[in-house]
């Protein structure tokens, strides 16, 4: 699994020599790829303010990563329901741009494409001055990111709840219509000629268990007065029993139902109008779900990417603040982006520790098997290091 380490070292002569040595070493050993990470000049402010901002950024980092994971997990769950086929309604707005065509890819291919795009964004990072003006105080930049992330989190909850409500309603109706003999759809089973509907006569549908077939045949004509003799027909059968029709005078319906209930025969409420209403309701719910699916998936894609972009800016902010706090003023540091593989983490960490030990000889090597290198609370290195995880885009 490939991930990013964002490190920062001061621009003193020894560190610059170490940086050049690092570049040569990683290129030779394939431990990682290394490139400069461009962070603009930001407003430093006073020391007390920096300490406060540092603490706020740390908490915001944790929140942002959590929202990113939730958004990606929701996107994965929703899109997986399409059974890895062409996504429903992805082009509902008629936009056939490259990004929209990418939406037609199955989930695995889409996440792979998205991962490539976001990794490319990190390696070619440029600060968005329009969205995050560098003239603003650091605390204001943090507030912008915080509001952006909080809005995504709030909207994710409401949109997910709305989509799941439609999905559950449709599943419930489908379950009923595909369920047992008491609730299953008879749309393609019952024909108009199976039912007698006149001024005086009506036809009822009765659910009879397999073990009661003989009892039904012997007794249905006597369950009440005015049952038409030999009018019963078996219309449907499954492993548990069958649905029988019986014709009788309308005035005898109530008594027939009561007697049938006593004999454990279940009279189903049925009419073509009722059946049509159920089918229409399911059709409308299905259309509504597809519409909501398209809208929700597009929202998830856009906001996941935007949250990730905000997160990278947040990492850049943290590097800047920690560099000033650690290395002092005037602002004089270099940020580097290391792209490495998990299996090379230990060796790379050892190499970095050796090269930059002069920055803080008291810094000790910590457990390099930590899931989030550079971000764990107990980790402290002689250099500044933050981790940008892309594992949320990995397919399990």
Legacy VTK file of the C-alpha trace (Angstrom):
# vtk DataFile Version 3.0
C-alpha trace
ASCII
DATASET POLYDATA
POINTS 396 float
0.000 0.000 0.000
1.409 3.374 -1.031
1.167 6.343 1.319
2.630 9.780 1.826
4.855 11.210 4.537
5.030 14.971 4.684
8.258 15.986 6.427
9.862 19.314 7.221
13.469 20.213 8.028
15.177 23.592 8.573
17.206 25.152 5.784
20.548 25.027 7.581
23.650 23.749 5.811
23.717 20.352 7.546
20.017 19.679 6.872
20.314 20.661 3.212
23.220 18.229 2.838
21.093 15.543 4.491
18.184 16.298 2.144
20.415 15.810 -0.900
21.734 12.584 0.585
18.149 11.463 1.267
17.173 12.060 -2.354
20.137 10.026 -3.590
19.497 7.204 -1.112
15.786 6.758 -1.809
16.403 6.905 -5.556
19.090 4.243 -5.289
17.269 1.916 -2.871
13.676 2.519 -4.045
12.647 3.161 -0.449
10.492 6.066 -1.589
10.109 8.841 -4.089
10.930 12.319 -2.850
9.825 15.738 -4.079
9.450 19.261 -2.758
6.079 20.112 -1.210
5.207 23.734 -1.862
3.671 25.672 1.030
3.135 29.444 0.628
4.236 32.113 3.091
1.499 32.370 5.710
0.867 34.874 8.509
2.758 33.729 11.586
1.126 35.817 14.325
2.245 35.649 17.954
3.657 32.582 19.725
0.640 32.065 22.015
-1.600 32.115 18.946
0.604 29.540 17.205
0.389 27.142 20.147
-3.399 27.456 20.217
-3.663 26.995 16.451
-1.399 23.947 16.624
-3.708 22.297 19.131
-6.815 23.196 17.086
-5.256 21.868 13.876
-4.417 18.556 15.547
-8.049 18.066 16.603
-9.312 19.218 13.201
-6.946 16.753 11.491
-8.527 13.867 13.414
-12.054 15.079 12.612
-11.301 15.595 8.932
-9.791 12.132 8.514
-12.840 10.656 10.246
-15.244 12.490 7.894
-13.217 11.393 4.864
-13.397 7.769 5.992
-17.148 7.992 6.651
-17.791 9.588 3.259
-15.702 7.015 1.417
-17.275 4.135 3.345
-20.753 5.452 2.517
-19.767 5.796 -1.153
-18.444 2.237 -1.131
-21.601 0.829 0.493
-24.005 2.693 -1.783
-22.118 1.904 -4.978
-21.579 -1.749 -4.050
-25.362 -2.138 -4.012
-25.237 -1.696 -7.781
-23.555 -5.139 -7.913
-20.490 -3.790 -9.659
-22.516 -2.958 -12.771
-22.926 0.302 -14.635
-23.969 2.862 -12.059
-27.595 3.870 -12.096
-28.367 7.425 -13.146
-24.741 8.584 -12.984
-25.374 10.711 -16.056
-28.802 11.906 -15.008
-27.792 15.508 -15.580
-26.735 14.785 -19.163
-23.119 15.797 -18.550
-20.890 13.481 -20.588
-17.589 14.994 -19.485
-14.593 12.812 -18.679
-15.366 12.911 -14.957
-18.964 11.871 -15.563
-17.933 9.031 -17.878
-15.654 7.835 -15.088
-18.771 7.559 -12.926
-19.964 4.736 -15.164
-17.040 2.577 -14.137
-17.670 -0.234 -11.620
-16.784 0.559 -8.029
-13.311 -0.996 -8.004
-12.260 0.743 -11.193
-13.750 4.021 -10.004
-11.903 3.950 -6.665
-8.687 3.038 -8.482
-9.165 6.008 -10.799
-10.022 8.291 -7.877
-6.959 7.140 -5.938
-4.715 7.933 -8.908
-6.289 11.403 -9.233
-5.925 12.226 -5.530
-2.370 10.907 -5.321
-1.516 13.026 -8.337
-3.087 16.007 -6.571
-0.878 15.475 -3.511
2.347 15.127 -5.521
1.531 18.254 -7.558
0.005 20.175 -4.666
-0.583 23.877 -5.125
-2.186 25.978 -2.411
-5.663 27.214 -3.385
-5.346 30.917 -2.585
-8.891 31.667 -3.769
-10.410 29.258 -1.275
-7.846 29.705 1.488
-6.441 33.274 1.205
-2.877 33.398 2.504
-3.461 36.940 3.848
-5.809 35.568 6.510
-4.581 34.617 10.002
-3.819 30.931 10.554
-6.815 30.630 12.892
-9.122 31.938 10.145
-7.770 29.389 7.661
-8.397 26.674 10.224
-11.967 27.962 10.697
-12.610 27.813 6.932
-11.512 24.172 6.801
-13.431 23.344 9.986
-16.691 24.780 8.627
-16.177 23.008 5.313
-15.583 19.633 6.967
-18.420 20.062 9.480
-20.833 20.906 6.673
-19.842 17.732 4.807
-20.343 15.678 7.975
-23.776 17.190 8.699
-24.991 16.889 5.129
-23.666 13.323 4.862
-25.848 12.275 7.801
-29.005 13.884 6.404
-28.465 12.674 2.822
-27.598 9.147 3.939
-30.714 9.032 6.142
-32.934 10.264 3.287
-31.505 7.760 0.798
-31.692 4.858 3.245
-35.315 5.738 4.039
-36.282 5.381 0.365
-34.194 2.208 0.035
-35.750 0.588 3.118
-39.289 1.512 2.000
-38.689 -0.094 -1.401
-37.083 -3.190 0.130
-39.999 -3.544 2.541
-42.549 -3.355 -0.268
-40.540 -5.738 -2.460
-40.282 -8.168 0.448
-44.041 -8.078 0.894
-44.759 -8.560 -2.784
-42.221 -11.383 -3.019
-43.113 -12.832 0.368
-45.531 -15.532 1.491
-48.947 -16.363 0.074
-50.619 -13.794 2.310
-48.711 -10.830 0.882
-47.065 -11.849 -2.417
-47.982 -10.104 -5.639
-50.675 -11.799 -7.708
-50.300 -9.401 -10.597
-49.363 -12.121 -13.099
-51.355 -14.887 -11.390
-54.957 -13.735 -11.110
-56.802 -13.019 -14.358
-60.029 -11.108 -14.701
-61.893 -14.287 -15.625
-60.821 -15.805 -12.260
-62.913 -13.256 -10.373
-66.654 -12.844 -10.415
-67.688 -9.302 -9.568
-71.347 -8.379 -10.031
-74.148 -6.627 -8.225
-74.692 -9.620 -5.951
-71.695 -11.907 -6.335
-68.000 -11.566 -5.444
-64.932 -13.790 -5.435
-62.638 -14.148 -2.431
-59.064 -15.457 -2.401
-58.228 -17.806 0.463
-54.792 -18.999 1.647
-54.879 -22.694 2.588
-51.936 -24.658 4.005
-50.932 -27.864 2.242
-52.157 -30.024 5.098
-55.617 -28.440 4.939
-56.384 -28.910 1.228
-58.777 -31.798 1.867
-60.509 -29.949 4.705
-60.958 -26.921 2.419
-62.489 -28.960 -0.384
-64.904 -30.663 2.025
-65.998 -27.598 3.997
-65.683 -24.350 1.993
-69.239 -24.625 0.612
-70.634 -24.870 4.151
-68.618 -22.108 5.812
-71.622 -19.826 5.243
-74.826 -19.664 3.291
-74.883 -18.537 -0.308
-71.509 -20.001 -1.375
-71.611 -20.985 -5.033
-71.151 -24.790 -5.197
-67.958 -26.106 -6.842
-66.703 -22.519 -7.366
-63.291 -23.046 -5.733
-60.178 -23.025 -7.978
-56.515 -23.302 -6.994
-54.747 -20.268 -8.492
-51.263 -20.476 -6.963
-49.188 -22.937 -4.973
-45.826 -22.922 -3.227
-44.076 -25.151 -0.699
-46.319 -24.055 2.160
-49.764 -24.114 0.562
-51.989 -22.597 -2.073
-54.350 -19.743 -2.879
-57.905 -20.802 -3.726
-60.711 -18.716 -5.155
-64.288 -19.065 -3.991
-67.397 -17.251 -5.238
-70.304 -16.285 -2.977
-73.033 -13.717 -2.488
-71.754 -10.403 -1.142
-74.118 -10.463 1.844
-72.454 -13.681 3.079
-68.875 -12.338 2.984
-68.583 -11.290 6.643
-69.885 -14.604 7.977
-67.690 -16.554 5.530
-64.560 -14.690 6.674
-65.347 -15.356 10.331
-65.912 -19.082 9.766
-62.829 -19.330 7.544
-60.742 -17.741 10.304
-62.047 -20.312 12.794
-60.885 -23.058 10.420
-57.464 -21.356 10.033
-58.129 -20.371 6.428
-56.869 -16.863 5.655
-58.949 -14.633 3.366
-56.725 -12.237 1.415
-57.882 -8.743 0.622
-57.587 -8.523 -3.136
-58.817 -6.446 -6.015
-57.285 -5.416 -9.313
-57.349 -1.807 -8.141
-55.491 -2.683 -4.927
-52.941 -4.731 -6.843
-52.427 -1.943 -9.340
-51.956 0.523 -6.484
-49.217 -1.666 -4.952
-47.458 -2.068 -8.291
-47.652 1.660 -8.935
-46.286 2.405 -5.470
-43.338 0.066 -6.024
-42.668 1.568 -9.448
-42.687 5.089 -8.010
-40.397 4.071 -5.139
-38.039 2.373 -7.590
-37.859 5.470 -9.777
-37.397 7.665 -6.689
-34.590 5.438 -5.412
-32.772 5.600 -8.759
-33.077 9.373 -8.769
-31.827 9.582 -5.185
-29.025 7.137 -5.983
-27.714 9.322 -8.798
-27.954 12.505 -6.727
-26.380 10.910 -3.635
-23.491 9.228 -5.477
-22.596 12.451 -7.277
-22.690 14.331 -3.957
-20.475 11.700 -2.308
-17.904 11.858 -5.108
-17.696 15.636 -5.148
-17.606 16.060 -1.377
-15.171 13.213 -0.771
-12.697 14.840 -3.140
-13.298 18.280 -1.635
-12.820 16.944 1.909
-9.592 15.228 0.851
-8.338 18.455 -0.749
-9.192 20.382 2.435
-7.303 17.712 4.411
-4.137 18.180 2.339
-4.336 21.941 2.905
-4.770 21.198 6.619
-1.610 19.045 6.563
0.249 21.900 4.871
-0.988 24.254 7.605
0.241 21.868 10.290
3.663 21.579 8.651
3.954 25.372 8.521
2.874 25.901 12.136
5.034 23.104 13.553
8.030 24.265 11.497
7.782 27.762 12.991
7.315 26.368 16.517
10.145 23.845 16.146
12.664 25.741 14.011
11.847 29.333 15.018
11.805 32.639 13.132
12.423 33.846 10.525
10.423 31.174 8.689
13.123 29.049 7.075
12.296 25.407 6.368
11.826 22.959 3.533
8.842 20.640 3.209
9.315 17.336 1.402
6.795 14.762 0.258
7.883 11.134 0.530
5.802 8.550 -1.291
6.564 5.140 0.145
5.280 1.602 0.480
4.276 0.131 3.835
6.873 -2.644 3.580
9.633 -0.008 3.313
8.415 2.075 6.283
10.879 0.725 8.841
13.978 1.166 6.665
12.870 4.625 5.542
12.244 5.690 9.137
15.714 4.463 10.105
17.264 6.380 7.212
15.470 9.594 8.169
16.454 9.181 11.802
20.103 8.779 10.825
20.142 11.735 8.400
18.391 14.249 10.657
19.546 13.110 14.079
21.489 16.365 14.414
18.208 18.320 14.651
17.430 16.701 17.996
19.823 14.019 19.251
17.419 13.194 22.099
14.661 12.079 19.709
14.285 8.313 20.000
13.059 5.835 17.459
9.513 4.771 18.249
7.437 1.837 17.125
7.530 2.034 13.331
4.763 -0.544 13.043
2.233 2.114 14.062
-0.727 2.201 11.684
-0.334 5.934 11.122
3.388 6.758 10.916
4.197 10.269 12.093
0.715 10.849 13.479
0.607 8.649 16.590
0.613 10.604 19.822
3.641 8.744 21.229
5.791 9.378 18.161
8.344 12.122 18.123
11.094 12.494 15.550
14.005 14.875 15.173
12.249 16.168 12.048
8.571 17.106 11.557
6.463 14.384 9.966
2.777 14.066 9.114
1.058 11.194 7.368
-1.414 11.517 4.494
-3.266 8.222 4.305
-4.793 6.971 1.073
-5.843 3.580 2.480
-9.507 4.619 2.565
-9.483 4.098 -1.199
-8.222 0.541 -0.983
-10.712 -2.178 -1.908
-10.930 -4.882 0.736
LINES 1 397
396 0 1 2 3 4 5 6 7 8 9 10 11 12 13 14 15 16 17 18 19 20 21 22 23 24 25 26 27 28 29 30 31 32 33 34 35 36 37 38 39 40 41 42 43 44 45 46 47 48 49 50 51 52 53 54 55 56 57 58 59 60 61 62 63 64 65 66 67 68 69 70 71 72 73 74 75 76 77 78 79 80 81 82 83 84 85 86 87 88 89 90 91 92 93 94 95 96 97 98 99 100 101 102 103 104 105 106 107 108 109 110 111 112 113 114 115 116 117 118 119 120 121 122 123 124 125 126 127 128 129 130 131 132 133 134 135 136 137 138 139 140 141 142 143 144 145 146 147 148 149 150 151 152 153 154 155 156 157 158 159 160 161 162 163 164 165 166 167 168 169 170 171 172 173 174 175 176 177 178 179 180 181 182 183 184 185 186 187 188 189 190 191 192 193 194 195 196 197 198 199 200 201 202 203 204 205 206 207 208 209 210 211 212 213 214 215 216 217 218 219 220 221 222 223 224 225 226 227 228 229 230 231 232 233 234 235 236 237 238 239 240 241 242 243 244 245 246 247 248 249 250 251 252 253 254 255 256 257 258 259 260 261 262 263 264 265 266 267 268 269 270 271 272 273 274 275 276 277 278 279 280 281 282 283 284 285 286 287 288 289 290 291 292 293 294 295 296 297 298 299 300 301 302 303 304 305 306 307 308 309 310 311 312 313 314 315 316 317 318 319 320 321 322 323 324 325 326 327 328 329 330 331 332 333 334 335 336 337 338 339 340 341 342 343 344 345 346 347 348 349 350 351 352 353 354 355 356 357 358 359 360 361 362 363 364 365 366 367 368 369 370 371 372 373 374 375 376 377 378 379 380 381 382 383 384 385 386 387 388 389 390 391 392 393 394 395
